[in-house]
Amino acid sequence: MPSTVTSRRRQLGNEIRRARQAASMTQQEVAELLGCSQGKINKIESGTVAVKNAELQKMLEAFNSGKAESELMMELARSSSGQRGQWAGYRSAVPQWFRTFTDLEPAATEILSWHGERIPGPLQSEHFMLTQFSEDRATDVTALVRNRLDRKQVFDLPRPPYYRFVLSEAAFHRMPGGPNPSVALDQVEHLLDLQTRYPKAYVHILPFDVRLPYVPNDFTIMRFSDGTKDFVFVEHVAGGLYLDDEDDFNLFNDAWDRLRGAALERHDTVNYLQELAKKYKSQIDF
């Protein structure tokens, strides 16, 4: 998987946390050492803020870290401080709270994504995108579409992550702006094409009639093989939450297993989409 600035910063944070705990120091003690708040140390360890070289040197001395461990962390610090202007131009349209997600997406080994009533960004057809942004009265539709098309490049990587989606049947009956067989047909045909061209992108439909006690809110699980800590991303109307606590992570894993176990297999999903395409074609006057 390609390594990104954000993934290296999160990896560094994981290393700092492990070294601090091995030294039996608390975040508050490290904060007092650096003359900053405990909140900043927590952000450094979670990878949401960068650590200065002088700060890292003080921590390594306090932790009594070995040579190999220190060199690894110093190298991670150097390589995670680049890409100034990464979010300039049309990419500035990506909200702050979503930038970590999009930066880590191509670095993941496996991504598991559940959506109950909407088609997620990487799966959206261009017609779907344009309709959605227009209905939302977005001020810069071009920038938003370019950003969303950028995300689709994750499927074209030399070694793309295994990207698995479970979509509720409801997502195909709730088009942006209301019922629109033209948009729906374009979206369904886009998914059929994606299933043909990208063997590591899996789409599974969760039918209405499956036996489940409930379905959870939308979430995405990201797993990594480069030392970056696995996490769950939960989006809401005001932003998003990044959860990497082990107990929380296991709860979402269990929820994913239930959803995936109830969803259609890949070939059955293709058959379902083909039938949907026939339905929407019959509703359009060509």
C-alpha positions as CSV (number, residue, x, y, z in Angstrom):
1,M,0.0,0.0,0.0
2,P,1.3,3.5,-0.7
3,S,2.3,5.4,2.5
4,T,0.8,8.8,3.0
5,V,1.7,11.7,5.3
6,T,-1.3,11.0,7.5
7,S,-0.6,7.3,7.8
8,R,3.0,8.0,8.7
9,R,1.9,10.5,11.3
10,R,-0.5,8.0,12.8
11,Q,2.2,5.3,12.8
12,L,4.6,7.8,14.6
13,G,1.9,8.5,17.2
14,N,1.4,4.7,17.8
15,E,5.2,4.4,18.3
16,I,5.3,7.3,20.7
17,R,2.4,5.9,22.7
18,R,4.1,2.5,23.0
19,A,7.4,4.0,24.1
20,R,5.6,6.2,26.7
21,Q,3.7,3.3,28.1
22,A,6.9,1.2,28.2
23,A,8.5,4.0,30.2
24,S,5.5,4.0,32.6
25,M,4.8,7.7,31.9
26,T,1.4,9.3,31.6
27,Q,0.4,11.8,28.9
28,Q,0.2,14.5,31.6
29,E,3.8,13.8,32.6
30,V,5.0,14.1,29.0
31,A,3.0,17.3,28.7
32,E,4.7,18.8,31.7
33,L,8.1,17.8,30.2
34,L,7.3,19.6,27.0
35,G,5.5,22.5,28.6
36,C,2.2,21.9,26.7
37,S,-1.2,20.5,27.4
38,Q,-2.1,16.9,27.9
39,G,-4.6,17.4,25.0
40,K,-1.7,18.1,22.6
41,I,0.1,14.9,23.6
42,N,-3.1,13.0,23.0
43,K,-3.4,14.5,19.5
44,I,0.3,13.7,18.8
45,E,-0.3,10.0,19.8
46,S,-3.5,9.9,17.7
47,G,-1.7,11.4,14.7
48,T,-3.9,14.4,14.3
49,V,-1.1,16.9,14.9
50,A,2.6,16.8,14.0
51,V,5.4,16.7,16.5
52,K,8.4,19.0,16.3
53,N,11.9,17.5,16.2
54,A,12.9,19.1,19.5
55,E,9.8,17.8,21.2
56,L,10.4,14.3,19.9
57,Q,14.1,14.4,21.0
58,K,13.0,15.3,24.6
59,M,10.4,12.5,24.6
60,L,13.0,9.9,23.3
61,E,15.4,10.9,26.1
62,A,12.7,10.7,28.7
63,F,11.5,7.3,27.4
64,N,15.1,6.0,27.3
65,S,14.4,4.7,23.9
66,G,16.9,2.4,22.1
67,K,18.8,3.5,19.0
68,A,16.7,1.5,16.5
69,E,13.5,2.7,18.0
70,S,14.7,6.3,18.1
71,E,15.8,6.2,14.5
72,L,12.5,4.8,13.4
73,M,10.5,7.6,15.1
74,M,12.8,10.3,13.8
75,E,12.5,9.0,10.3
76,L,8.7,8.9,10.6
77,A,8.7,12.5,12.0
78,R,10.8,13.7,9.0
79,S,8.6,11.9,6.4
80,S,5.3,13.0,8.0
81,S,6.1,16.7,7.8
82,G,5.8,17.2,4.0
83,Q,3.1,17.9,1.4
84,R,2.6,21.6,2.3
85,G,-0.3,22.9,0.1
86,Q,-1.7,19.4,-0.2
87,W,-5.2,20.8,0.4
88,A,-4.9,23.8,-1.9
89,G,-6.8,24.5,-5.1
90,Y,-9.9,22.3,-5.8
91,R,-8.8,20.0,-2.9
92,S,-9.6,22.8,-0.4
93,A,-13.2,21.9,-0.9
94,V,-12.6,18.8,1.2
95,P,-13.7,19.6,4.8
96,Q,-11.1,19.4,7.5
97,W,-12.7,16.6,9.3
98,F,-12.7,14.3,6.2
99,R,-9.1,14.9,5.1
100,T,-7.6,12.3,7.4
101,F,-10.0,9.7,5.9
102,T,-9.2,10.6,2.3
103,D,-5.5,10.7,2.9
104,L,-5.5,7.2,4.6
105,E,-7.9,5.6,2.1
106,P,-5.1,4.6,-0.4
107,A,-2.8,3.4,2.4
108,A,-5.3,0.9,3.8
109,T,-5.0,-2.8,3.3
110,E,-8.7,-3.4,3.7
111,I,-11.7,-1.1,3.9
112,L,-15.2,-2.3,5.0
113,S,-18.0,0.2,4.5
114,W,-21.7,0.0,5.4
115,H,-24.3,2.5,4.1
116,G,-28.0,2.3,4.8
117,E,-29.7,5.0,2.7
118,R,-27.1,6.4,0.4
119,I,-24.5,5.6,-2.2
120,P,-21.0,6.3,-0.8
121,G,-18.6,8.7,-2.7
122,P,-16.2,6.2,-4.3
123,L,-19.2,4.3,-5.8
124,Q,-21.1,7.3,-7.2
125,S,-21.5,7.8,-10.9
126,E,-20.8,11.2,-12.3
127,H,-24.5,11.8,-13.1
128,F,-25.4,10.9,-9.5
129,M,-22.7,13.3,-8.1
130,L,-23.8,16.2,-10.3
131,T,-27.5,15.7,-9.3
132,Q,-26.6,15.4,-5.6
133,F,-24.4,18.6,-5.5
134,S,-26.9,20.6,-7.6
135,E,-29.8,19.5,-5.3
136,D,-27.7,20.6,-2.3
137,R,-27.1,24.0,-4.0
138,A,-23.3,23.6,-3.7
139,T,-21.4,26.7,-4.6
140,D,-18.4,24.9,-6.3
141,V,-19.8,21.8,-8.0
142,T,-16.7,21.4,-10.2
143,A,-14.3,21.2,-7.2
144,L,-16.6,18.7,-5.4
145,V,-16.8,16.5,-8.4
146,R,-13.1,16.6,-9.0
147,N,-12.4,15.6,-5.4
148,R,-14.8,12.7,-5.6
149,L,-13.3,11.5,-8.9
150,D,-9.9,11.7,-7.2
151,R,-11.0,9.3,-4.5
152,K,-12.0,6.8,-7.2
153,Q,-8.3,6.5,-8.1
154,V,-7.9,4.2,-5.1
155,F,-9.4,1.4,-7.3
156,D,-6.6,2.0,-9.9
157,L,-3.6,1.7,-7.6
158,P,-1.1,-1.1,-8.5
159,R,-2.0,-2.7,-5.2
160,P,-5.4,-1.3,-4.2
161,P,-7.0,-2.1,-0.8
162,Y,-9.7,-4.7,-0.6
163,Y,-12.7,-2.3,-0.6
164,R,-15.9,-4.0,0.5
165,F,-19.2,-2.2,0.5
166,V,-22.5,-3.4,2.0
167,L,-25.4,-1.2,0.7
168,S,-29.0,-1.4,1.9
169,E,-31.6,-1.9,-0.8
170,A,-32.9,1.5,0.4
171,A,-29.9,3.3,-1.1
172,F,-31.3,2.5,-4.6
173,H,-34.7,3.9,-3.9
174,R,-33.6,7.2,-2.5
175,M,-32.1,9.2,-5.3
176,P,-30.8,12.8,-4.7
177,G,-33.8,15.1,-5.2
178,G,-36.4,12.3,-5.2
179,P,-37.3,9.5,-7.6
180,N,-35.3,9.8,-10.8
181,P,-35.0,6.7,-13.0
182,S,-32.4,8.3,-15.2
183,V,-30.0,9.0,-12.3
184,A,-30.8,5.6,-10.8
185,L,-30.1,3.7,-14.0
186,D,-26.8,5.5,-14.5
187,Q,-25.8,4.7,-11.0
188,V,-26.7,1.0,-11.3
189,E,-24.9,0.6,-14.6
190,H,-21.9,2.3,-13.1
191,L,-21.8,-0.2,-10.2
192,L,-22.1,-3.1,-12.7
193,D,-19.2,-1.8,-14.6
194,L,-17.1,-1.3,-11.5
195,Q,-17.7,-4.9,-10.4
196,T,-16.4,-6.0,-13.8
197,R,-13.3,-3.8,-13.9
198,Y,-12.1,-3.9,-10.3
199,P,-11.8,-7.4,-8.7
200,K,-10.8,-6.0,-5.3
201,A,-13.9,-3.8,-5.1
202,Y,-16.8,-5.7,-3.7
203,V,-20.5,-4.5,-3.5
204,H,-23.0,-6.5,-1.5
205,I,-26.7,-5.6,-1.3
206,L,-28.6,-5.9,2.0
207,P,-32.2,-6.7,1.0
208,F,-35.2,-5.4,3.0
209,D,-36.4,-8.9,3.9
210,V,-33.3,-10.2,5.7
211,R,-33.6,-11.2,9.3
212,L,-31.7,-8.7,11.4
213,P,-32.7,-7.2,14.8
214,Y,-31.7,-3.7,13.5
215,V,-29.2,-2.0,11.2
216,P,-26.6,0.4,12.6
217,N,-25.7,3.9,11.4
218,D,-23.3,4.2,8.5
219,F,-19.6,3.4,9.3
220,T,-16.4,2.5,7.7
221,I,-13.6,0.2,9.1
222,M,-10.0,0.8,7.9
223,R,-7.3,-1.8,8.4
224,F,-3.6,-1.3,7.7
225,S,-0.4,-3.4,7.4
226,D,2.2,-0.5,7.7
227,G,1.9,0.1,11.5
228,T,-0.9,2.6,11.2
229,K,-3.5,1.8,13.9
230,D,-6.8,0.3,12.5
231,F,-9.8,2.5,13.1
232,V,-13.5,3.1,12.5
233,F,-14.9,6.2,10.9
234,V,-18.4,7.3,11.7
235,E,-19.7,10.3,9.7
236,H,-22.5,12.6,10.9
237,V,-24.0,15.9,9.7
238,A,-21.5,18.1,11.6
239,G,-18.3,16.1,10.8
240,G,-16.9,12.6,11.6
241,L,-15.5,10.5,14.4
242,Y,-12.3,8.4,14.2
243,L,-12.5,5.6,16.8
244,D,-9.6,3.3,17.5
245,D,-10.3,2.1,21.0
246,E,-10.0,-1.7,20.9
247,D,-13.4,-2.3,22.5
248,D,-15.2,0.1,20.2
249,F,-13.4,-1.4,17.2
250,N,-14.5,-4.9,18.1
251,L,-18.2,-3.7,18.4
252,F,-18.1,-2.4,14.9
253,N,-16.3,-5.5,13.6
254,D,-19.2,-7.6,15.1
255,A,-21.7,-5.2,13.4
256,W,-20.0,-5.6,10.1
257,D,-20.0,-9.4,10.4
258,R,-23.7,-9.4,11.0
259,L,-24.4,-7.1,8.0
260,R,-22.1,-9.0,5.7
261,G,-23.5,-12.3,6.7
262,A,-27.0,-11.2,5.8
263,A,-26.1,-9.4,2.6
264,L,-26.2,-11.0,-0.9
265,E,-23.1,-12.6,-2.3
266,R,-21.3,-10.8,-5.2
267,H,-22.9,-12.7,-8.0
268,D,-26.3,-12.4,-6.5
269,T,-25.7,-8.7,-6.1
270,V,-24.9,-8.5,-9.8
271,N,-28.1,-10.2,-10.7
272,Y,-30.0,-7.9,-8.4
273,L,-28.4,-4.8,-10.1
274,Q,-29.2,-6.2,-13.5
275,E,-32.9,-6.5,-12.6
276,L,-32.9,-3.0,-11.2
277,A,-31.4,-1.7,-14.5
278,K,-34.2,-3.4,-16.4
279,K,-36.8,-1.8,-14.1
280,Y,-35.3,1.7,-14.5
281,K,-34.9,1.4,-18.3
282,S,-38.6,0.6,-18.5
283,Q,-39.5,3.8,-16.8
284,I,-37.5,6.0,-19.2
285,D,-38.8,7.3,-22.5
286,F,-35.9,7.1,-24.9
